[in-house]
Every structure is written in C-alpha cells, then in structure tokens.
Amino acid sequence: MLTDAVAAIAAPAYVLDQAWNARAWNAQAARLFVGWLDGQNDRNLLRYVFLSPLARKVLPDWEKRARRVLAEFRADSGRYLDDAQLKTLVEGISQQSPFFARCWQEHEVEERAGGERSFDHPRKGRLRYEQVAFTLASRADLKLVILTPRSARRR
C-alpha cells in the first residue's frame, strides 16, 4: 500500500525508515538517485552518501552535503539512540569511512527541513529540486521525502 501511494506521486519521492533505509520509492526517484534507488543497490541513504563513489559525483559539494545529511540523520534518530540497528549502522559506516567517523563525533544536528537540492546526474546534467519531508501520521518512524523540480531561473 505504501509503495502504491509513493508511485502515485508525480515528482521523485521516497520513504525512509528510522535507520534511513528506503522502504518505498517511485520510478522518478529511481531515475534520479543513480547508485542508490536504481538497480540492486544498498538502500540505506547514509551508506550511499558516505560509501558510494558515485554519490561523490552525483552530489555537488559532496563534503558539505554529506555533513548536512548526517546532521539531519542525527536529528531524526535522536529518539532511537538505544536502537541496536542504528548503533550497528553507525559503527559499520564509521569503520568504513573515516570522514563519517569524524563527522559523527562532531555531534552536528540539523532538522530535515527541506530546501534546494541539486544533483549532477550522469545523463541529464545539473538538476535542481525543492525538497519537502513529511512524517507519516500513521507511522512516526517513516518519513516521506518529495523533490519537486525547480526551474533554472530563480524567482
């Protein structure tokens, strides 16, 4: 049912669980997020951002964006800090990415408020979107993220 609801959204959209695993996404999101939501990839957003070489190419200003993603994750996961799955996730990425380990120790927190998101798509070039995120009323552990296309010119 969740998959059908996300598929009905015209813009790229996906749902994250408390460990930031994608639980549902639409075809538009799969086309946008090369190396994450397309093909047979790991569906965890943190592992994609910090461990996938493709993410470093797709996400402009990767280091700044990675720090922001982690700060947003920390804000989201604050109520689940004792969760074994989250601890295992953080420990695993910390072992594989010294940059992640350093950023995790900085304890930055930022709400996932949305805003402009840019991507350097390997086939379509620079793409710009406005991101909005919603906590699902029936499942507080799930977050729906929608990216609406932005025009090339600012208004």
C-alpha positions in Angstrom: 0.0 0.0 0.0 2.8 2.4 0.8 4.6 1.6 -2.4 1.4 2.3 -4.4 0.9 5.7 -2.6 4.5 6.8 -3.4 4.2 5.6 -7.0 1.2 7.9 -7.5 3.3 11.0 -6.7 4.4 12.7 -10.0 7.8 14.1 -8.6 10.7 12.0 -7.3 9.6 10.6 -3.9 10.8 8.1 -1.4 10.1 6.9 2.2 12.8 6.4 4.8 12.6 4.4 7.9 14.3 5.3 11.2 17.6 3.9 10.0 17.2 5.7 6.7 16.6 2.7 4.6 14.4 3.4 1.6 11.2 1.4 2.1 9.4 2.7 -0.9 10.2 5.0 -3.9 8.8 5.8 -7.3 10.2 5.4 -10.7 11.2 9.1 -10.8 13.3 8.7 -7.7 15.0 5.6 -9.1 15.9 7.6 -12.2 17.3 10.5 -10.2 19.2 8.6 -7.5 21.7 6.6 -9.6 23.6 4.1 -7.5 21.0 4.2 -4.7 17.4 3.6 -5.8 18.1 2.2 -9.2 19.3 -1.4 -9.7 20.3 -3.7 -6.9 22.0 -1.3 -4.6 22.1 -1.0 -0.9 19.0 1.1 0.0 20.5 2.9 3.1 20.9 6.6 2.4 23.8 7.1 4.8 25.8 4.2 3.3 25.1 5.6 -0.2 26.2 9.1 0.7 29.3 8.1 2.7 30.4 4.9 1.0 29.4 5.0 -2.7 31.9 6.6 -5.0 29.0 7.5 -7.3 27.5 9.7 -4.6 30.6 11.9 -4.6 29.9 12.5 -8.3 26.2 12.9 -8.1 26.0 15.2 -5.1 27.5 18.6 -5.8 29.8 19.9 -3.0 29.8 16.4 -1.6 31.6 17.0 1.7 29.2 19.8 2.7 26.1 17.8 1.6 27.4 14.6 3.4 27.8 16.6 6.6 24.3 18.0 6.3 22.8 14.6 5.6 24.5 13.2 8.7 23.3 16.2 10.8 19.8 15.6 9.6 20.1 11.9 10.4 21.3 12.7 13.9 18.2 14.9 14.4 15.9 12.2 13.1 17.5 9.4 15.1 17.7 11.1 18.4 14.7 9.3 19.8 16.2 5.9 18.7 19.7 6.2 20.1 19.4 2.9 22.0 18.2 1.0 18.9 20.7 -1.8 18.1 20.1 -1.4 14.4 21.1 2.2 14.5 24.2 1.5 16.6 25.3 -1.2 14.2 24.7 1.1 11.2 26.8 3.9 12.7 29.6 1.6 13.8 29.7 -0.1 10.4 29.9 3.2 8.4 32.4 4.6 10.9 34.7 1.7 10.3 34.5 2.1 6.5 34.6 5.9 6.4 37.0 7.9 8.5 35.2 11.1 7.3 31.9 9.7 8.6 33.5 8.8 11.9 34.9 12.3 12.2 31.6 13.9 11.4 29.7 11.7 13.8 32.0 12.8 16.6 31.2 16.4 15.9 27.6 15.9 17.0 26.0 18.3 14.5 22.2 18.3 14.5 20.0 19.8 11.8 16.3 19.3 11.2 15.4 17.8 7.8 13.6 20.9 6.8 14.0 20.7 3.1 15.2 23.4 0.7 17.0 23.3 -2.5 18.8 20.1 -3.5 21.0 19.8 -6.6 22.3 16.7 -8.4 24.9 16.2 -11.1 23.1 13.5 -12.9 25.4 11.4 -15.2 23.0 11.6 -18.2 20.9 14.7 -17.5 23.5 17.1 -16.1 22.7 19.5 -13.2 19.2 19.1 -11.8 17.6 21.3 -9.1 14.8 20.4 -6.8 13.0 21.8 -3.8 12.8 19.1 -1.1 10.0 18.7 1.4 9.8 16.0 4.0 6.8 14.7 6.0 6.5 12.4 8.9 3.7 9.9 8.2 0.7 10.3 10.5 0.1 6.6 10.9 3.9 5.7 11.2 6.0 8.2 13.1 9.1 6.1 12.2 8.7 6.8 8.5 9.4 9.9 6.5 8.1 10.8 3.1 10.5 12.9 1.0 9.4 14.6 -2.2 11.6 16.5 -4.6 9.8 19.0 -6.8 11.7 20.2 -9.9 12.9 23.8 -9.8 13.2 26.0 -12.9 16.7 27.1 -14.0 15.9 30.7 -13.0 15.2 31.9 -9.5 12.0 33.9 -9.0 
